[in-house]
Amino acid sequence: MLRHSLNLFAVVFLMLFQGCSSLEQAGQIMKGQKPTAKVTGVKVTSLDFNGVELAFDVNVTNPNPVGIDLAGLDYDLKLLGSSFVKGEQPMALSVAANGTSQVELPMRLGFRQLMSSYQKLQHASQAAYEIDLGLGFNIPVLGKMRVPVSYQGEFPIPKIPDIKVKSLDIQKLTLSNAKLLLQIEVENPNNFSLLLDQLNYNLKLNGFNIGKGLLSQSVDIKQDGRGVISLPLSVDIMQAGMGLYSALLGNDGLKYELSGSMDATSSNAIFSDITVPLNEQGVIKLK
């Protein structure tokens, strides 16, 4: 009987002790120790001529003696003082008592939408932005709480190089074969240089398939500069037909269709591997 009484006393004492500890922790929370948040960095995780992907690193600090949970966040990204994209994103993050944890917020911005919404950015190489975040927490005793945080920064805006067929030279022409030299001019409107590595092309002249293939040729184009790619072509006249032969002899010019892509690298560290689309049509005089 005495042993049972001692065990019961120990259980009651433990419950009272835990109750006092919980009340003490709750009291500390109710003193107003709100969690804090800070954007510690922004990374450009992907960049191409279609858009940019950003990743915001947010540090969350919990000053309370008990753990708290981050349930989600809301965001509002502003460009030129106007809201560009806003929304909410669920998050599942537990922040330990008196601890700090990091959460990452990814976001993609399409350049086509940017240019249509903000005419001022069409000739800009950088875009300034401001992002307002609201982190939603579930905190014991206090319940739900929103912690605001803001951050300002810039992201690059690359521009698609301007490509045009500069000239078409006839180097040799017989009834069976034609040797041509096509020169393609590339204008780089960006504030970083481009090194063109190879050209994947498909060429038609007056509707005739002239050739397709992969040309490896290094052309260094400085920022706001121009460069020329020389593409040698060998045409089987017997296969292409005498219509093309007559067009090569004429003075009316040739209709061309040039499609494919160019692979390049850049002096910009965050914009290294680039694929430039190629889809040009027009009329060119022969030399």
C-alpha positions in Angstrom: 0.0 0.0 0.0 2.8 2.4 0.9 4.6 1.6 -2.4 1.5 2.3 -4.5 1.0 5.6 -2.6 4.6 6.6 -3.4 4.2 5.8 -7.1 1.0 7.8 -7.3 2.7 10.8 -5.6 5.6 10.6 -8.1 3.1 10.7 -11.1 1.2 13.6 -9.6 4.4 15.5 -8.9 5.7 14.9 -12.5 2.4 16.1 -14.0 2.5 19.3 -11.8 6.1 19.9 -12.8 5.4 19.5 -16.5 2.4 21.7 -16.2 4.4 24.5 -14.5 7.1 24.2 -17.3 4.4 24.4 -20.0 2.8 27.4 -18.3 6.3 29.1 -18.0 7.0 28.5 -21.7 3.5 29.8 -22.7 4.2 32.8 -20.6 7.4 33.5 -22.4 5.7 33.2 -25.8 2.9 35.5 -24.7 5.5 38.2 -23.8 5.7 39.0 -27.6 8.7 37.0 -28.8 7.6 37.0 -32.5 9.7 35.0 -35.0 11.8 37.1 -37.4 12.6 36.5 -41.1 15.3 37.9 -43.4 16.1 37.4 -47.1 19.8 36.5 -47.0 20.4 36.0 -50.7 19.0 35.7 -54.2 20.3 33.2 -56.8 19.7 33.2 -60.6 19.1 29.4 -61.0 18.2 29.6 -64.8 18.5 32.3 -67.4 17.7 32.2 -71.1 16.1 34.4 -73.8 12.6 33.4 -72.6 12.9 34.2 -68.9 14.8 34.1 -65.6 14.4 31.9 -62.6 15.2 33.3 -59.2 15.5 31.6 -55.8 15.1 33.7 -52.7 16.8 32.3 -49.5 14.9 33.3 -46.4 16.3 32.7 -42.9 13.6 32.2 -40.2 14.6 32.7 -36.5 12.5 31.4 -33.6 13.4 33.1 -30.3 10.8 31.0 -28.3 11.5 28.1 -25.9 9.3 25.8 -28.0 9.3 24.9 -31.7 7.1 26.6 -34.2 5.8 25.6 -37.7 5.9 27.6 -40.9 2.7 26.8 -42.7 3.1 28.9 -45.9 3.9 32.3 -47.3 2.4 34.9 -49.6 4.5 37.1 -52.0 4.1 40.2 -54.1 6.9 41.0 -56.7 6.9 44.6 -57.8 8.6 46.1 -60.9 8.8 49.9 -61.5 6.6 50.3 -58.4 3.7 48.2 -59.8 2.8 44.6 -58.8 3.9 42.1 -61.4 3.2 38.7 -59.9 1.7 37.8 -56.6 0.4 34.6 -55.0 0.7 32.1 -52.1 2.8 29.0 -51.6 2.4 26.3 -48.9 5.5 25.5 -46.9 6.2 22.7 -44.4 9.0 23.9 -42.2 9.6 23.3 -38.4 11.9 25.8 -36.7 13.4 24.4 -33.4 13.2 26.3 -30.2 15.7 29.2 -30.1 16.8 28.1 -33.6 17.2 29.3 -37.2 16.1 27.5 -40.4 16.2 28.4 -44.1 13.4 28.3 -46.6 13.8 28.8 -50.4 11.2 30.5 -52.6 11.6 29.8 -56.4 10.1 32.2 -58.9 10.2 32.4 -62.7 9.6 35.6 -64.7 8.9 35.4 -68.4 10.5 38.1 -70.5 7.7 38.3 -73.1 5.2 39.1 -70.3 7.7 41.6 -68.9 8.1 43.5 -72.2 4.4 43.6 -72.9 3.7 45.0 -69.4 6.6 47.4 -69.1 7.7 49.2 -72.2 10.6 50.8 -70.4 12.3 47.5 -70.0 12.6 46.8 -73.7 16.0 48.5 -73.9 17.2 47.8 -70.4 19.9 45.3 -69.5 18.8 45.2 -65.8 15.5 45.3 -64.0 15.1 46.5 -60.5 12.5 44.8 -58.3 11.1 44.7 -54.8 9.5 41.7 -53.2 7.2 41.7 -50.2 6.8 38.4 -48.4 4.5 37.4 -45.6 5.4 34.2 -43.6 2.5 32.4 -41.9 3.4 30.6 -38.6 1.5 28.3 -36.3 2.6 29.3 -32.8 1.5 27.5 -29.6 -0.9 29.6 -27.5 -0.7 32.6 -29.8 -2.1 30.7 -32.8 -1.5 31.9 -36.4 0.8 34.8 -37.0 2.1 36.6 -40.2 5.6 38.0 -40.3 6.4 40.4 -43.1 9.8 40.8 -44.8 10.9 42.9 -47.9 13.8 42.7 -50.2 15.1 44.8 -53.2 17.4 43.7 -56.0 18.1 43.5 -59.7 18.0 40.7 -62.3 19.6 40.7 -65.9 17.5 41.0 -69.0 19.3 39.3 -72.0 18.3 40.2 -75.6 18.1 37.8 -78.5 20.8 38.5 -81.0 19.7 39.9 -84.4 20.5 37.5 -87.2 20.3 38.2 -90.9 21.7 36.8 -94.2 24.4 39.3 -95.3 25.5 37.9 -98.7 25.5 34.9 -101.0 28.5 34.5 -103.2 28.8 32.1 -106.2 32.3 30.8 -106.2 31.8 28.2 -108.9 28.9 27.2 -111.1 28.6 24.4 -113.6 25.8 22.4 -115.0 26.4 19.7 -112.4 27.6 21.6 -109.3 27.6 25.0 -107.6 29.9 26.2 -104.9 28.3 28.9 -102.7 29.4 30.9 -99.7 26.7 32.2 -97.4 27.6 34.9 -94.9 25.4 35.3 -91.8 25.7 38.5 -89.7 25.0 38.3 -86.0 24.5 41.5 -84.0 24.9 41.2 -80.2 22.7 43.8 -78.4 23.8 42.7 -74.9 26.3 44.1 -72.4 28.3 40.9 -72.5 30.2 39.2 -75.2 29.1 36.1 -77.1 31.3 33.3 -78.5 29.5 31.4 -81.2 30.6 27.7 -81.2 28.5 26.0 -83.9 25.6 26.5 -86.3 22.8 23.9 -86.8 21.3 25.0 -90.1 18.7 24.1 -92.8 18.8 26.2 -95.9 16.3 26.6 -98.8 16.8 28.8 -101.9 13.7 29.5 -104.1 12.0 26.6 -102.3 14.8 24.1 -103.1 16.5 22.3 -100.2 20.1 23.3 -100.5 21.5 21.6 -97.5 21.4 21.1 -93.8 24.1 20.2 -91.3 26.3 21.2 -88.3 29.0 23.8 -88.8 31.6 24.2 -86.1 33.1 27.8 -86.3 34.2 30.0 -83.4 33.1 33.7 -83.8 33.7 36.1 -80.9 31.2 38.9 -80.8 31.9 41.7 -78.4 29.1 43.5 -76.4 27.0 45.7 -78.7 29.1 44.3 -81.6 28.7 42.3 -84.8 30.2 39.1 -86.2 30.0 37.1 -89.4 29.6 33.4 -89.9 30.8 32.0 -93.2 28.9 28.9 -94.4 30.3 27.1 -97.4 27.8 25.2 -99.5 28.0 22.6 -102.2 24.9 22.2 -104.4 24.2 19.2 -106.7 22.5 21.0 -109.6 21.4 17.7 -111.2 19.5 16.9 -108.0 18.2 20.4 -107.3 17.0 21.0 -110.9 17.7 23.4 -113.7 15.3 25.9 -112.2 17.8 26.6 -109.4 20.6 26.8 -112.0 18.6 29.5 -114.0 18.0 31.4 -110.7 21.7 31.4 -109.9 22.4 32.9 -113.3 19.7 35.5 -113.0 19.8 39.0 -111.5 16.4 38.9 -109.6 17.8 37.5 -106.4 16.9 34.4 -104.5 14.3 33.8 -101.9 15.9 32.1 -98.9 14.7 30.3 -95.8 17.2 29.7 -93.1 16.2 27.8 -89.9 18.0 26.0 -87.1 19.9 27.3 -84.1 23.3 28.7 -82.9 25.1 27.4 -79.8 27.1 30.0 -77.9 28.8 30.8 -74.6 28.9 34.1 -72.8 31.3 36.2 -70.7 28.4 36.6 -68.3 28.9 33.9 -65.5 25.2 33.4 -65.0 24.4 33.2 -68.7 26.9 30.7 -69.9 25.4 28.1 -72.3 23.1 29.8 -74.9 21.0 28.5 -77.7 20.0 31.2 -80.2 17.0 30.3 -82.4 17.4 30.7 -86.1 14.4 31.4 -88.4 15.1 33.9 -91.2 13.4 34.5 -94.5 14.0 37.1 -97.2 15.4 37.8 -100.7 19.1 38.2 -101.3 21.1 39.4 -104.4 23.8 37.2 -105.7 27.5 38.2 -105.9 
